[in-house]
Amino acid sequence: MSLDTARMVQMANAIRALSMDAVQAANSGHPGMPMGMADVATVLWSDYLKHDPAAPKWADRDRFVLSAGHGSMLIYSLLHLSGYAQPTIEDIRNFRQLGSPCAGHPENFLLDGVESTTGPLGQGLAMAVGMAMAERHLNAEFGQDIVDHRTWVVAGDGCLMEGINHEAIGLAGHLKLGRMIVLWDDNNITIDGSTDLSTSEDIKARYEATGWHVASCDGHDFDDIRRAIDEAVADERPSLVACRTVIGKGSPNKQGTSATHGAPLGEDEIAAARKVLGWDAKPFEIPDQVLADWRGTAERGAKAHADWETRFAGHAQKREFERRMAGELPKGFSLDNYIQSLMKEPVKVATRKASEMALAQINAKLPETIGGSADLTGSNNTKAGGIGPFTADDYSGRYVYWGIREFGMAAAMNGMALHGGVIPYGGTFLVFTDYCRAAIRLSALQQQRVIYVMTHDSIGLGEDGPTHQPIEHVQSLRMMPNLLVMRPADAVETAECWEIALRQTDRPTVLALSRQNLPQVRNAPDETGMSSKGAYRLKKAGAKRQVVLVASGSEVHIALEAAAALEKQGVGADVVSMVCTALFDEQDAGYRADLLPADALKVSVEAGTTFGWERYVGSDGLTIGIDRFGASAPAEDLYRKFGLAADAIVPQIMNKLNG
């Protein structure tokens, strides 16, 4: 699309007007960024972005990520003006109000065209790295004819300051993700004021040092913006385009200051800005010619989409590509035969090893899985099934060496899942979920199938000591909405957990896996799929039931030993394996009451904090665990020290029973 400058100016001013008006109506929001980046966005959507508002889920569309999500009115304006079904002008009028899809920060599940939930600064850019990785992988798998698009990012100073930015750009540069372009809103302003208050680094030099191409432009000069973007498109490296802008551009008394960053401009200033911009339309009204020019920007993408559909119709791998992009598992996919083989020949292995064994089956059956580890491949056991490395020389590889970038890995996996066509999983130690937590939270919020393989899940890791021994981590993750936290007890449960995780299309999973070897506690061939209900009765009381032992993971076999000792004393004891509290909580009341009956003493056993277990054992139950940090010693010694052994558990139960 090629329009004269005057019409382009008015198109950009439409973004400014909508942003001013919406923030003012809400009495809340960030008008400065969309006003400052309006010119850059207008050029991008008019001349470069490949998208079709009539088909927002088109697989080969460009991905546009507003990493600086506080400036959400930028993307809401762009979507409305260019012709997406939503947001409507009424949605924009109700910006930040209950029921409007125009939330304070963009949410991927509320609006088509919002590729990712953004707002926690830096994560949008890091997710875009994952999108760019997925694009290159699918391009290598299916060819240029049906996978050939770019990933565009609008980022602010905050995105570039956050630590995750270092992780993300280092990986993108190393992998030479040349179809990723970041448009930096270089306005020298943060909430507190000038960036000089907090930073003096040479950002462009930092990007160059990590293998990026860097260009600069006047962010209010359409021709200069095009020149810089053309340079970025032509370069084989990922690109940063430093767009020098004025925050709040058009606000005569506040532009260029932090006063426009996070607060409404005020009625008087908006009236003055309208005069400066030559914008005569009433609030939330767009002149016919301006709206026609904006709707015209969709024509290029609509044609590209039509041409793509023609190519795709005759593509040899059409059905497979559709299956993967739909997120559907292959027909007949199951681990049942593998699980039955474990029943016939039980194994005593760590659940991290059991995970590797399951992955050998999974990766052979599911070509869409992409695995990896944050520099702990040999410890996480995440490389299995013959998959090769994903590198700048071979994007068809399915194993990512993430380096020591736990947060960056987790965020990029979100981007992969959001892009579609792949199922990402990645590993590190469970204690380092603290580094990943903000991205895990976005996995859950965005309803994405991301699988976190978190090994070394307790004091059972032994000699590495308190810094590496998770105490509060499993329970803190269990508190997170829309997240499955699974702690399997043996190889059978581990395989079941993997299949459950793979079948979740709208929520992520954390697999908490042991370092130490564990005996196989499930050997009955007819007991299949038991983990799917979150918890199940592993052992039924022999004598009259007085006790129910509830345990997870590596403590299940200890609970079985304690139950056997109780039975010798005439005390009937059930053992319940609590694989996943979230799945158990989803079962009906009858099932839950049957497993955890009111007429029995309920005892939880887990090598972690006891906090929260009272939900299941009641205020009159026993919670056996660890409410302090661990120690450095062999695992067996630590379990004895902290009372996680049958001979320490049974006396506590007997004392409780005897009053």
Beta strands, then each sheet from edge to edge (+ up, - down):
strand 1: 63-66
strand 2: 151-155
strand 3: 180-186
strand 4: 189-190
strand 5: 193-194
strand 6: 213-218
strand 7: 239-244
strand 8: 369-373
strand 9: 399-401
strand 10: 423-429
strand 11: 451-455
strand 12: 484-486
strand 13: 509-513
strand 14: 535-539
strand 15: 545-551
strand 16: 572-578
strand 17: 601-605
strand 18: 622-624
sheet 1: 1+ 2+ 3+ 7+ 6+
sheet 2: 4+ 5-
sheet 3: 9+ 8+ 10+ 11+ 13+ 12+
sheet 4: 14+ 16- 15- 17- 18-
end
